[in-house]
Amino acid sequence: MEKIKQLWMVRRGEFWQEASRYLKLLGNSGFMFSLYILILGGGVYYQRWIKGLSSDFPTEWILTAVFGILVFRTPLRTFLKSADLVFLLPVEKQLAGYFRQALIYNGLLQGTSIVFVWAIAMPLYRHTVSSDIMGYLIILVLLFAVKAWNLYAVWQEQHVLESTLYDLLRGFLTIVFIGIVLFKTPWWAVVIVILAIVVLTLSIIQPLSKHLLKWDKLLAGEKRQLERFYRLANMITDVPKMRNRMKPRRWLTGLTELYGYGQAQVFKKFYLKTFIRSGEYLGIWFRLLLIGILLMILLPKGVTSAIVAWVFTYLTASQLTALYNEYFASSSTSFTLSEKYLKSSFLHIYSTVLLVQMVIFSLFALFISRSLEIAGITLLVGLALIYAFTYSYVKRKVNKTGTV
């Protein structure tokens, strides 16, 4: 019994002991340095952008969407392991304290995210909606309250396999509640939504606890959260525990037919297909591309667009280096081909993927700035950076250590 009480502290300690090593590496990496520069630069332009906004800017709509997603999305970290299905399932009734600690942990962690976004949005809110700081503090308190309700509801949903309907109802009431708070609607509208939340909780959500806890669902959620952290850590170091999921993506896999079937082409097809089918690498490339384009649209036009393109291409480059190690983690090590084909093929695919991203950035720079000069500078300097990073840093590291 005493060991069960201490189990939560042990599991949490084990995770953060492992996480601290990866976070230390991430903090000392060039990726984080670039991110710091981007945040500092973005903060300066953010303040300038806010000063140019008028009072009719749709701040309430934007914050309703942002806070709505942030509050509604409630992943659960329980630190459960697959073996717990055998060893802990028989003592489920004695684990109430363990799961209570898990809910508190998740509440504090996700509450911190809310405070972070709330603080970022404060200048925008005070400039375009109201300078009343006390009113904005009350909004934070109400966000905490509706987050706590979401956390309770999500825990109750772990007692049923299918929770889509409950998620829809919970999401609708969450967004409506946040919306009426931000738009400062009459008090009776707030009361109506609160009553709806109470009725939903007492009549539908609370009775879910009469069902048995679905451990498979809890474990699946825990694995998803753990894999997300490992993907973050994999940006700067190899993570042995990370499982890379592959998807068919036949509409893109056909691109591998651009390469032939000679010995020199085998690894090119392998690395291109791995990049396309992997949810990790293609996802990183696409997300950073979208974020970069969004910043190019929002930030001042001109040289700033070029800087954003270069920074985000560098961020992509620093994260895609782990693609080289996929060969050693796969059954493809049985290929009886020269190692020189492996290294040259990786560098070719790696630089090509970055080149495509830089071309897209340059086209958007042309579209946004209406300047061939800016687009040309963006592309030419970007190509030089890609070549230098690929064939100096990455190639040297591959030749020296055999891994990236």
Contacts in CASP RR format, 6 or more apart in sequence:
PFRMAT RR
TARGET T0000
AUTHOR 0000-0000-0000
METHOD contacts of the structure
MODEL  1
MEKIKQLWMVRRGEFWQEASRYLKLLGNSGFMFSLYILILGGGVYYQRWI
KGLSSDFPTEWILTAVFGILVFRTPLRTFLKSADLVFLLPVEKQLAGYFR
QALIYNGLLQGTSIVFVWAIAMPLYRHTVSSDIMGYLIILVLLFAVKAWN
LYAVWQEQHVLESTLYDLLRGFLTIVFIGIVLFKTPWWAVVIVILAIVVL
TLSIIQPLSKHLLKWDKLLAGEKRQLERFYRLANMITDVPKMRNRMKPRR
WLTGLTELYGYGQAQVFKKFYLKTFIRSGEYLGIWFRLLLIGILLMILLP
KGVTSAIVAWVFTYLTASQLTALYNEYFASSSTSFTLSEKYLKSSFLHIY
STVLLVQMVIFSLFALFISRSLEIAGITLLVGLALIYAFTYSYVKRKVNK
TGTV
1 94 0 8 1.000
4 91 0 8 1.000
4 94 0 8 1.000
4 95 0 8 1.000
4 98 0 8 1.000
5 97 0 8 1.000
7 98 0 8 1.000
8 79 0 8 1.000
8 97 0 8 1.000
8 98 0 8 1.000
8 101 0 8 1.000
8 102 0 8 1.000
11 79 0 8 1.000
12 79 0 8 1.000
12 105 0 8 1.000
14 79 0 8 1.000
15 79 0 8 1.000
19 229 0 8 1.000
19 233 0 8 1.000
22 229 0 8 1.000
22 232 0 8 1.000
22 233 0 8 1.000
22 236 0 8 1.000
22 237 0 8 1.000
22 239 0 8 1.000
23 233 0 8 1.000
25 233 0 8 1.000
25 236 0 8 1.000
25 237 0 8 1.000
26 32 0 8 1.000
26 232 0 8 1.000
26 233 0 8 1.000
26 235 0 8 1.000
26 236 0 8 1.000
29 235 0 8 1.000
29 236 0 8 1.000
29 318 0 8 1.000
30 318 0 8 1.000
31 235 0 8 1.000
31 236 0 8 1.000
31 315 0 8 1.000
31 318 0 8 1.000
31 319 0 8 1.000
34 311 0 8 1.000
34 314 0 8 1.000
34 315 0 8 1.000
34 318 0 8 1.000
35 315 0 8 1.000
37 311 0 8 1.000
38 311 0 8 1.000
42 295 0 8 1.000
42 299 0 8 1.000
45 298 0 8 1.000
45 299 0 8 1.000
45 300 0 8 1.000
45 304 0 8 1.000
46 123 0 8 1.000
47 123 0 8 1.000
48 300 0 8 1.000
49 298 0 8 1.000
49 299 0 8 1.000
50 123 0 8 1.000
50 124 0 8 1.000
50 127 0 8 1.000
50 128 0 8 1.000
51 127 0 8 1.000
53 124 0 8 1.000
53 127 0 8 1.000
53 128 0 8 1.000
54 128 0 8 1.000
55 128 0 8 1.000
55 129 0 8 1.000
57 128 0 8 1.000
59 124 0 8 1.000
59 125 0 8 1.000
59 128 0 8 1.000
59 129 0 8 1.000
60 129 0 8 1.000
60 179 0 8 1.000
60 182 0 8 1.000
60 183 0 8 1.000
63 121 0 8 1.000
63 124 0 8 1.000
63 125 0 8 1.000
63 178 0 8 1.000
63 182 0 8 1.000
64 175 0 8 1.000
64 178 0 8 1.000
64 179 0 8 1.000
64 182 0 8 1.000
64 183 0 8 1.000
65 175 0 8 1.000
66 117 0 8 1.000
66 121 0 8 1.000
67 114 0 8 1.000
67 117 0 8 1.000
67 118 0 8 1.000
67 143 0 8 1.000
67 178 0 8 1.000
67 182 0 8 1.000
68 171 0 8 1.000
68 174 0 8 1.000
68 175 0 8 1.000
68 178 0 8 1.000
70 113 0 8 1.000
70 114 0 8 1.000
70 117 0 8 1.000
71 114 0 8 1.000
71 143 0 8 1.000
71 146 0 8 1.000
71 147 0 8 1.000
71 150 0 8 1.000
71 174 0 8 1.000
71 178 0 8 1.000
72 150 0 8 1.000
72 170 0 8 1.000
72 171 0 8 1.000
72 174 0 8 1.000
72 175 0 8 1.000
74 106 0 8 1.000
74 110 0 8 1.000
74 147 0 8 1.000
74 150 0 8 1.000
74 151 0 8 1.000
74 153 0 8 1.000
74 154 0 8 1.000
75 106 0 8 1.000
75 221 0 8 1.000
75 224 0 8 1.000
75 225 0 8 1.000
76 102 0 8 1.000
76 106 0 8 1.000
76 154 0 8 1.000
76 155 0 8 1.000
76 158 0 8 1.000
76 218 0 8 1.000
76 221 0 8 1.000
76 222 0 8 1.000
76 225 0 8 1.000
77 102 0 8 1.000
77 105 0 8 1.000
77 106 0 8 1.000
77 109 0 8 1.000
77 222 0 8 1.000
77 225 0 8 1.000
78 99 0 8 1.000
78 102 0 8 1.000
78 218 0 8 1.000
78 222 0 8 1.000
79 102 0 8 1.000
79 222 0 8 1.000
80 88 0 8 1.000
80 215 0 8 1.000
80 218 0 8 1.000
80 219 0 8 1.000
80 222 0 8 1.000
81 219 0 8 1.000
82 219 0 8 1.000
84 215 0 8 1.000
84 219 0 8 1.000
85 215 0 8 1.000
85 216 0 8 1.000
85 219 0 8 1.000
88 95 0 8 1.000
89 215 0 8 1.000
92 213 0 8 1.000
99 155 0 8 1.000
103 151 0 8 1.000
103 152 0 8 1.000
103 155 0 8 1.000
106 151 0 8 1.000
107 147 0 8 1.000
107 148 0 8 1.000
107 151 0 8 1.000
110 147 0 8 1.000
110 151 0 8 1.000
111 144 0 8 1.000
111 147 0 8 1.000
114 140 0 8 1.000
114 143 0 8 1.000
114 144 0 8 1.000
114 147 0 8 1.000
115 140 0 8 1.000
118 136 0 8 1.000
118 139 0 8 1.000
118 140 0 8 1.000
118 143 0 8 1.000
122 136 0 8 1.000
125 136 0 8 1.000
126 133 0 8 1.000
126 136 0 8 1.000
129 182 0 8 1.000
130 136 0 8 1.000
139 181 0 8 1.000
139 182 0 8 1.000
142 177 0 8 1.000
142 178 0 8 1.000
142 181 0 8 1.000
143 178 0 8 1.000
146 174 0 8 1.000
146 177 0 8 1.000
146 178 0 8 1.000
149 197 0 8 1.000
149 201 0 8 1.000
150 170 0 8 1.000
150 174 0 8 1.000
152 201 0 8 1.000
152 205 0 8 1.000
153 166 0 8 1.000
153 170 0 8 1.000
153 201 0 8 1.000
153 205 0 8 1.000
154 170 0 8 1.000
156 205 0 8 1.000
156 206 0 8 1.000
156 208 0 8 1.000
156 209 0 8 1.000
157 163 0 8 1.000
157 166 0 8 1.000
157 167 0 8 1.000
157 205 0 8 1.000
157 208 0 8 1.000
158 213 0 8 1.000
158 214 0 8 1.000
158 217 0 8 1.000
158 218 0 8 1.000
159 208 0 8 1.000
159 209 0 8 1.000
159 210 0 8 1.000
159 211 0 8 1.000
159 212 0 8 1.000
159 213 0 8 1.000
159 214 0 8 1.000
160 166 0 8 1.000
160 208 0 8 1.000
160 211 0 8 1.000
160 214 0 8 1.000
161 214 0 8 1.000
161 217 0 8 1.000
166 204 0 8 1.000
166 205 0 8 1.000
166 208 0 8 1.000
169 200 0 8 1.000
169 204 0 8 1.000
170 200 0 8 1.000
170 205 0 8 1.000
173 193 0 8 1.000
173 196 0 8 1.000
173 197 0 8 1.000
173 200 0 8 1.000
176 193 0 8 1.000
177 190 0 8 1.000
177 193 0 8 1.000
177 194 0 8 1.000
177 197 0 8 1.000
179 185 0 8 1.000
180 189 0 8 1.000
180 190 0 8 1.000
180 193 0 8 1.000
181 190 0 8 1.000
227 242 0 8 1.000
227 243 0 8 1.000
230 239 0 8 1.000
230 241 0 8 1.000
230 242 0 8 1.000
231 242 0 8 1.000
231 280 0 8 1.000
233 239 0 8 1.000
233 242 0 8 1.000
234 242 0 8 1.000
234 280 0 8 1.000
234 322 0 8 1.000
235 318 0 8 1.000
235 319 0 8 1.000
235 322 0 8 1.000
236 318 0 8 1.000
238 322 0 8 1.000
238 325 0 8 1.000
238 403 0 8 1.000
244 278 0 8 1.000
244 279 0 8 1.000
244 280 0 8 1.000
244 326 0 8 1.000
244 329 0 8 1.000
245 278 0 8 1.000
245 279 0 8 1.000
245 280 0 8 1.000
246 277 0 8 1.000
246 278 0 8 1.000
246 279 0 8 1.000
247 277 0 8 1.000
247 278 0 8 1.000
247 279 0 8 1.000
248 277 0 8 1.000
249 276 0 8 1.000
249 277 0 8 1.000
249 282 0 8 1.000
252 276 0 8 1.000
253 273 0 8 1.000
253 276 0 8 1.000
253 277 0 8 1.000
255 272 0 8 1.000
255 276 0 8 1.000
256 269 0 8 1.000
256 272 0 8 1.000
256 273 0 8 1.000
256 276 0 8 1.000
259 265 0 8 1.000
259 268 0 8 1.000
259 269 0 8 1.000
259 272 0 8 1.000
260 269 0 8 1.000
263 337 0 8 1.000
263 338 0 8 1.000
263 341 0 8 1.000
264 341 0 8 1.000
264 344 0 8 1.000
264 345 0 8 1.000
265 345 0 8 1.000
266 335 0 8 1.000
266 337 0 8 1.000
266 341 0 8 1.000
266 345 0 8 1.000
267 327 0 8 1.000
267 335 0 8 1.000
267 337 0 8 1.000
267 341 0 8 1.000
267 342 0 8 1.000
267 345 0 8 1.000
267 346 0 8 1.000
268 345 0 8 1.000
268 348 0 8 1.000
268 349 0 8 1.000
270 327 0 8 1.000
270 332 0 8 1.000
270 345 0 8 1.000
271 323 0 8 1.000
271 326 0 8 1.000
271 327 0 8 1.000
271 345 0 8 1.000
271 346 0 8 1.000
271 349 0 8 1.000
271 350 0 8 1.000
272 349 0 8 1.000
274 281 0 8 1.000
274 323 0 8 1.000
274 326 0 8 1.000
275 281 0 8 1.000
275 282 0 8 1.000
275 285 0 8 1.000
275 320 0 8 1.000
275 323 0 8 1.000
275 349 0 8 1.000
275 353 0 8 1.000
276 282 0 8 1.000
278 326 0 8 1.000
281 320 0 8 1.000
281 322 0 8 1.000
281 323 0 8 1.000
284 316 0 8 1.000
284 319 0 8 1.000
284 320 0 8 1.000
285 316 0 8 1.000
285 320 0 8 1.000
285 353 0 8 1.000
285 357 0 8 1.000
288 312 0 8 1.000
288 315 0 8 1.000
288 316 0 8 1.000
288 319 0 8 1.000
288 357 0 8 1.000
289 312 0 8 1.000
289 316 0 8 1.000
289 357 0 8 1.000
289 360 0 8 1.000
289 361 0 8 1.000
291 312 0 8 1.000
292 308 0 8 1.000
292 309 0 8 1.000
292 312 0 8 1.000
292 361 0 8 1.000
293 360 0 8 1.000
293 361 0 8 1.000
293 364 0 8 1.000
295 308 0 8 1.000
295 312 0 8 1.000
296 304 0 8 1.000
296 305 0 8 1.000
296 308 0 8 1.000
296 309 0 8 1.000
296 361 0 8 1.000
296 364 0 8 1.000
296 365 0 8 1.000
296 368 0 8 1.000
297 368 0 8 1.000
299 305 0 8 1.000
299 308 0 8 1.000
301 368 0 8 1.000
301 369 0 8 1.000
301 374 0 8 1.000
302 365 0 8 1.000
302 368 0 8 1.000
302 369 0 8 1.000
302 371 0 8 1.000
302 374 0 8 1.000
303 374 0 8 1.000
303 377 0 8 1.000
305 364 0 8 1.000
305 365 0 8 1.000
305 368 0 8 1.000
305 369 0 8 1.000
305 374 0 8 1.000
305 378 0 8 1.000
306 365 0 8 1.000
306 374 0 8 1.000
306 377 0 8 1.000
306 378 0 8 1.000
306 381 0 8 1.000
308 361 0 8 1.000
309 358 0 8 1.000
309 361 0 8 1.000
309 362 0 8 1.000
309 365 0 8 1.000
309 378 0 8 1.000
309 382 0 8 1.000
310 378 0 8 1.000
310 381 0 8 1.000
310 382 0 8 1.000
310 385 0 8 1.000
312 357 0 8 1.000
312 361 0 8 1.000
313 354 0 8 1.000
313 357 0 8 1.000
313 358 0 8 1.000
313 361 0 8 1.000
313 382 0 8 1.000
313 385 0 8 1.000
313 386 0 8 1.000
314 385 0 8 1.000
314 389 0 8 1.000
316 354 0 8 1.000
316 357 0 8 1.000
317 350 0 8 1.000
317 354 0 8 1.000
317 386 0 8 1.000
317 389 0 8 1.000
317 390 0 8 1.000
317 394 0 8 1.000
320 350 0 8 1.000
320 353 0 8 1.000
320 354 0 8 1.000
321 350 0 8 1.000
321 394 0 8 1.000
321 397 0 8 1.000
321 404 0 8 1.000
322 404 0 8 1.000
323 346 0 8 1.000
323 349 0 8 1.000
323 350 0 8 1.000
324 346 0 8 1.000
324 350 0 8 1.000
324 398 0 8 1.000
324 403 0 8 1.000
324 404 0 8 1.000
325 403 0 8 1.000
325 404 0 8 1.000
327 333 0 8 1.000
327 342 0 8 1.000
327 346 0 8 1.000
328 403 0 8 1.000
343 395 0 8 1.000
343 398 0 8 1.000
343 399 0 8 1.000
346 398 0 8 1.000
347 390 0 8 1.000
347 391 0 8 1.000
347 394 0 8 1.000
347 395 0 8 1.000
347 398 0 8 1.000
350 390 0 8 1.000
350 394 0 8 1.000
351 386 0 8 1.000
351 387 0 8 1.000
351 390 0 8 1.000
351 391 0 8 1.000
354 386 0 8 1.000
354 390 0 8 1.000
355 383 0 8 1.000
355 386 0 8 1.000
358 378 0 8 1.000
358 379 0 8 1.000
358 382 0 8 1.000
358 383 0 8 1.000
358 386 0 8 1.000
359 379 0 8 1.000
361 378 0 8 1.000
362 375 0 8 1.000
362 376 0 8 1.000
362 378 0 8 1.000
362 379 0 8 1.000
363 375 0 8 1.000
365 371 0 8 1.000
365 374 0 8 1.000
365 375 0 8 1.000
365 376 0 8 1.000
365 378 0 8 1.000
366 372 0 8 1.000
366 374 0 8 1.000
366 375 0 8 1.000
366 376 0 8 1.000
369 375 0 8 1.000
394 404 0 8 1.000
397 404 0 8 1.000
398 404 0 8 1.000
END
